[in-house]
């Protein structure tokens, strides 16, 4: 099967850089599966799980809190805000983060719309983290 | 001439100084390795970010109503200098280097009749600039109580800066920090943050046939989240580079100090032995001449 170069970077490090067959990324407007030869795109990501398939099996699953991805026919670059391997995602920490995000949203109740929106996004991303931790 | 006891005391005190500087050197070397790895790990993200920003920014920058983080406020009156230094001293010229650069910048800008505001990251820079420019310092940030600077810390600083921009607090923002070139050389550098220096658009063409990207959601929305992130990334990179540089500079300074202490000990020991010998000789002469007199 045709492969493409997948690069997964977070601000703290380069997490992955190798040839893969397929990846699923959580774009803001819905999950998106990418195969080799995809049309060039730049997408924003929401909180969710990035899955990678190699040799017919799912080999990597990482939770990202948000970020961007640049898709071109022969490579995909994911700029993740904060990436955690699914196996290391603990339910307790993600629930704590969710509580924090909800508190921040409550505090931003009468702030400007942009700030409220940002807080809202954080809550959604934290909710996705809890859901992913539960499923894992 | 110093007595034997004095000399012994001095030799001992220099020896313990040498022990301390040697230990500090070792600690700095260990920390340097970690800081350097961290700085290098952060590089790919910043590079990819630049690529995406280049393809996006070129399209939007010319349009009216472009985001302020990208094009600034259009004026050139109030300058914000973000000065990144270490929290601790004893690192040779590391902190003064940036401090001096900042001082020179502030003076030239003010000579041109511009208003200057300063945001310091790291205690040493704040201490250095306070002597002369206390009234210009608008905020101080320190990571002294942190073991490791996380991306969130840089993000918080970036938010402060973006907030100031929104309120019209400044027009142009520059970053002053020590760029880590190698262990023995750190270069004080100035980098413009806002308005963002756009990489040349056509450079993209080198990566094969110019890709026509589709955006999801719209370009503006992506840019609106990408720009604050880019600001945070630039800061994060500067902070990490500065941290690596700090340990490199300290290692170097402590290496020199250890060597100087060693030289001093040799000199003092020589002096000590000479004095001891002179005392013995003198005593012998006294005894002999005493015996001859009998």
Interface residues (C-beta under 8 A of the other chain):
Chain A: X7 X9 X10 X11 X12 X13 X14 X27 X28 X29 X39 X40 X41 X42 X43 X44 X68 X70 X72 X77 X79 X81 X82
Chain B: X38 X41 X42 X44 X45 X48 X49 X51 X52 X55 X56 X150 X151 X211 X212 X213 X214 X215 X216 X217 X221 X222 X225 X226 X229 X232 X233 X236
